[in-house]
């Protein structure tokens, strides 16, 4: 195998491992963020599963009142005792290191499993 082909294969493995790590990180972050999401009817929380783009890491809560709920007012903790405005920001402050470790571990394990397939 030529050096160029070998480098291409390594590059493809790195990209594939990075994609898998991004998906794992996004899923974990969404799950963690939803722990602090304001919940009244559950519509805002549930919208995050359809509106978010886990492949790009874009987490979205998409209801007509989600922006208001995120930025304004106090959180009603009767349904979700952990509810907080700015829930994604709060979660990132708490879980940033965990997220780094999740992404790193998934990237390394994916890369090793792809290497083993060669």
Steps between C-alpha positions, in 0.01 A plus 500: 500500500638838409576760764226721355237226523608419853468867599154518340384196698628653826326827415172319434531318833561825685198665339281199574614492865437875531145460365428221748646707785283799400186287505585357842582845637181655360280221636658524843478880507133497395416246768682706763345830386151357511550425871480878557245586229190683620207261484135597499333281240823334388466643147823700515703211637359256243565743214873469565505142371364599157646849462858429605764404244724260688740457207597866516459541875214750465258454789162668449183531704245600238164617625335839469576574865843332531700823460288672765528202735877487451575866569212647702326431827552263783489127456203313640657208684175320578535269197879500470677588826823571308335737249693818430498779246811495281500122549758425230741761635456371855554142385813589304647666808435185702579228245766648269777272626275193481417590140868534410567156646201344319614643165862398555410147607266448204754641253778273628282188517361565151846557360630180659206296373547637148872422517413145603280460190796559267 
